[in-house]
Amino acid sequence: MPRHLKEPHLIKRKPRYDPITGRLTHHPTWIVKDGPKQVVTGCSIDNLEGARRFLHEYNIKKYASIPLKPGLEDHQVIIGDLIRYYLEANAGWIAEKSVPRKREFVNQIDRINQFWGGKTVDQIDTLTSKEFQAGRNPNSVLKELEILRAIVFFGSDEGKVKLSRKPKFAMPRKPDSRLHYFSEEEVWALIKGAMGRFHTFKGMDTHRVALHIAIFIIIAATTGTRSERIWTASFECEPGRPWIDLESGIFYRKPGAKFVPLNKLANPCLIPTRVLRLLRRIYREAKRKGVEGAQYPIRWQGRPADPRRGFYTLKHLVLGQERAKQVNRHTLKHTCATYLLAQGLTVDEVADYLSTTPQVIRRVYGHLIPGQHSAASQAFDRPKVGIRRRDRPGSSYWKEL
């Protein structure tokens, strides 16, 4: 019989009072319930995040010393065990992730484990997957189900579980691509909006608080580089970071020999001259003033900073609610590609500059490539040699037009 065990989970313990005096003796708190056992977390009812961290650490301690036996049937293997094995086997790959990516991945694993951790592999079916998706964002659910599928098939390939049938994950439909791009006016409005945000003290402007976002927008819109490779970059050559070489004017977008998926290449690019002059001035002035973290173009309080939240706030302030829903930071890459194609650069030239393949440029931006059918359209305008205009086939049709 399948073993349907409930994983350790959080429950609320009600406040307790003295039966004689009625005085409060124990405040409400979170406890971990593990079968018949209850473990005190020491976290008040208002500290849910702390209780979740305690539960996570409790699970790690509980399962760390229990190895997953090979060759078990799918109704004998708990998904929580497969998750643990997957994380242990891929610890090096996970450790190489950036802090935001690692945090996102850990949160995804946590949500997967909360729902699926106590179930067995044979319980992965359409109905259970639909239950997991109920009331949630389809994009988030799709990513988490893809991770769960990778975990299950990894365990199967490693011989940790024998699949009696192919699990039904019931993936939600992948959302349509949002191919929006900023107009030149919108880009300038965003830059000016970022430059115009100041910290105020007693009604007086003291210093700019979104300068790093303005610099991010300029680099992203002119180099078409992905967000993470911009805000983790440095003006100085540092191990593990992309390097903006201000001497040669080259942006080395891939740190060292780091492996990059083929659809997310990160080849070096030549920085446009005006942008290079701006970056040199920013670096020179920061060094002269002794600013902490002057080597980082996108910095906040002396450290490289992900501008995700700041850009989110800025786009709503500058562009309005409706337009802000259509665009994000990656739209700046689309903007760069669209601008280059509109200037008449070839597909190969744009692909080299954006560090992608010509096939991707044609597939994603094909409808934006000006002149790609110009020879065909001009064929209708050229007179056909040796045939008088009135004798051409379809000449009456053209007259009607």
N, C-alpha and C positions, 0 to 999 in steps of 0.2 A: 504494500500500500504506500502511496506517496506520503511523505511526512510534511504536513502543513504546519510549520512552526512559525510563531510570530517572533520577529526580531525584537531585540531590546528597543523600547520606545519611551518617550516622555509622557508622563501623566501629571496632572495637577493634584497636589495634596491640599485639602481644604484647611483653613485655619482651625486651630484647636483651642478650646477654652477650659478653664478650671470649672469642674461640675458644681462646685460649691459657691465660689465667689463670682463665677461668670467672667473672670478676668482672662484676657487673651494670653495664652501661654506659648503658642507656636504660630508664627505668621504663615500664610499660604506660600507654598514653594513648589518647585519642580523636582520630581524624582524619576529615576529610571526604573522601569518595570521590566524585568527579565524573567519571564515565567512566574514562578511563585516568589522570586526574590525581588526586593525593592531596595534601590541604592539611592541615598541622598546625594543630590548634586551640590547643595550649598548655595543654589541660585534662587533669588526671590522670584516671584511670579512676574515681575516686570523685566527680568533679565533673561529673556528667551534665548538670545544669541549665546549667552554664556552657558545656558543649559544644553544647547545644541552642541557646543564645543565639548562639553563634558561627555555627552553621549557619544560623540565621535571618538574621543580618546578611550572611552569605555569599550567600544566595539573593537578598537585596535588592540587593546590589551587582551580582550577575550579571545579573539581569533588568531592573534599573531603566532601562538604556539601550536595551533591545530593544523597540520598539513592536509591538503586536499588529496585524497586517494585517487590514483588513476584507474580508468576503466569502469567507472560507475555509470549506471543507466541515468537517463535524463530525469527520471522521477526520484532519483536518490541524491541529486546534486542541487544544493541550495544556491541560488543566484548570488547571494552575498559572498559565498565562498569563491565563486568564479571572479567576482569583482576584486576581491582581495588578491587572488592569484594574478590577475591581469595587472594590477597596480604594482605588485612586487616584481613581476617579470619586466615591466616597462618603466621601472623607477628612473633609470638614466635618461630616457627620452622625456619623461615628465619633468625632471629636474632642469632640463635645458630650456623649458618654456620660459617666456618672460613672466614677470610677476602678474600682470593683468590676465594673461592667457592661463597661467597656472591657477589663479583664483577662480576664473570662469570654469575651468575644467573641474576643479575640486567641488564647486557648487553644483555642477551638472552631475557628478558622481554621487554627491550627497542626495540629490533629488531622486536619482535612479535607485539608490540603495533604500531610501525611505519607502518607496512603493514596491520595488521588486526584490529587495534584499531578503525578505523572509519567504519568498516563493521559490518553488522548484522550477527547473528548466522546462519541464513538460507543461507548465501552466502558462507559458507564453503562447497566447492565441489571440484571435481577432477581438473577442469580447474583452479580454483583460487589457489589451492594448488600447481599445477604445475607452475603457474606464480610466486608464492612465492619461489619456488625452483630454478627458472631459473638462471643459471650462478653462483650458489653458491656451497659451499662444501657440499656434501651429508651428511657427518657426523654431521655437524653443523645444517643443516636443519632438520635432523632426531630428534635431541635432542629438537629443538625448537617446532616442530610439536607434539612431545610427551608432552611437557609442555602445549601447546595450548589444546590438547585433554584432559589433566587432568583438565585444567581450565574450559572447557565447561561442562564436565561431573560432576565436582564438583558443578558448578552452577545449573545443572539439578537436582542433588541429594538434593541440598539445597532448591529446589523449586523456584529458581530465573528465570528459563527459562523452557518452555515446548517445547520439541523437537518433531516436527511433523514427522521427519525422522532422521535416524542415519547420522550424518555428515560424509562426505567422505574426509578424510585427505590426501589420496594418499601418504602414507609414502614411502620414498625411501627405497630400499633394504638395510638391515643391512649389513655393510661391514664384510668380512671374518675376523676372528680373526688372529692377527699377532703373531704367536707363535715362536718368535725368542729368542735365548739366547746367551749370550756372552761366548766366549771361555775363558779359564783361562788367556791366553795371552792378550786378549782384556781387561779383567778387570784390569790386572796389567798395561797395557798401559794407560788406563784411569786414574788410580790412579797416575802413574808417571807423566802423562801429567798435571794433576791438581796440583801436588806438584811442578812442574817445572815452574809454571806461577808466575812471580814476577812483582811487581810495580817498574818501573824504574824512576830514577830522575837524570838527567844530565849524562845519560849513565851508571848509577850504579844501581844494584838491591837493593831495600830497604826492601821489605817484600812480603811474599806470598799473592796472592790475591784470590786463589782458594783452600785454605786449607779446607774450609768448604765443598767443593764439594768432595774432596778426602775422608773426614770422612763420608759423606753421602753415597758414593759408597761402602765403607767398610761395613757400618751397613746394607745397603740394600741387598748387595750380600751375607752376612753371616746370616742374620735373616729373609730374605724374607718379610720384613715389607713394607707396602705401604708408598709411598713418604710422604704424609701429616703427618702421624704419626711419621715419623722420624724427619722432620725439625721443628715440633712443640714441640718436646720432650724436657725434661729438666733433668739435673743431680740431681736436687733438687725437692722434692715433692711439686708441685704447683697445686692449683685447676684448673681444666679445661685443664690440659696438660698431655700427656703421660709421664711416669716417668722411667728413666733409673737408677735403683737402683744399684749404684756402690759397695755397701756393700755386698748385697746378690747376685749380678750378674744377676738380673732379669730385663727384659725389660717389664714394664707394659704398653702395647700398647693402652689400652683403658682408657681414663681419667675418673676417678670416676665411676659413674653408667650410663654413657652416652649410649643411645640406639644405637645399631649397627645393620644394616640389616644382615639377616642370611647368605647371600652370601658374606659378608664382615666382618667376625668376627675379633676380635682383642684381643685374649687371650694372657696372659703373655708368654714369652719364655725365656729360659736360654741363656744368652749371651755366645758365645764361649770364651774360656779362653784367647786366644791370643788377641782377640778383646777387651775383658774386661780389660786386662792389658794396652792396648793402650788407651782406653777411660779414665782409671784412671789417666794415665800419662798426658793426654791432660788437664783434669780437674785440676789436681794438679798444673801444670805449669801455667795455666791461672789464678788460684787463687793467686799463689805466685807473679805473675807479676801485679796483680790488674787489669786484663783485664775486661772491661765493658761487662756484659752479659756472664761471664765465665760459668754460669750454663747451657748455651745452647750449645749443641754440634755443631749444624748447625747455626752459627750466622754470621751476617754481620753488622758492625758498632754497635755492642752491642745489637742487636735484633735478634730473630729467623728469618731466611730468607729462603724463598722458592728458591731452587737451580734450578728451571726449566730453566731459561734463561742461567744460567751458564753451566748447563749440556748440553743444546742444542749447545752452542758454542763449548764446549769441545769435544763432540762426532764428530762434523764436522772436527775439527782440527786434532784429533787423528785417527779417523777411515775412513775419506774420505766421499765424498758426497753420493756415492751409498749405502755404508753400513749404514751411518747415517740415511738414509730414512727408514731403516728397523727396527730400534731400538729406544727405548725411556727409560725413567726412570723405567717404569714398567717391562722392560725386565730384570732388576736386580732381580725381584721376580721370574721370569721364570728361570733365571740362578741358583738361590738358589735351587729351586725345582729340576731342572735337575741334579745338582751336587749331591744332597742328594740321588736321585733315582739311579744315576750311582754308588754311593758308596754301594748300596745294602740295603738301609733302606727300611722297609716295607711301604706300602701305608698309613697305619694308623699312623705310626711314622712321616712320612712327613706331613700328614694332621694336626697332632697335633702341630708340630713345626711351620708350616706356618699359623696356625689358620684358617683352612678351613675344608671341609668335605672330606672323602675318595672318595665320588662320584665325586666331582669336580676334584680331583687328577687323578682319572681313566679316566674321560671324557677328560680332557685337556692334560694330560701328558701320556695317556695310551700307545702311540706308543714309548715313551721314557723309559718305565719301563723295565729295563733289567731283564731277567729271568722270566718274568711273564708267558711265555709259555715254560719254560725250561723243565718241566716234560714231556710236549708233544713232544718237540724236542728230548729229551733223549730217549724216547720210541723207536725211530727209530734206536738208537744205541745199545740198550740192546739185547742180545741174548734171544730168546724165550725159556723158560725152556721146556725140553722134546722133542724138535724138532731139528733135525740136520740141519745145515746151508744149505746143498744142497737140503733138503726136504721142506724148508720153502716156503710158497706161495710167488711168485714174486721174487724168488732168481735169476732168469735169468735177471730180470730187474736191480737188484743191480749190477750184473756183468757188464752189459752194461754201468753203470755209472762209 
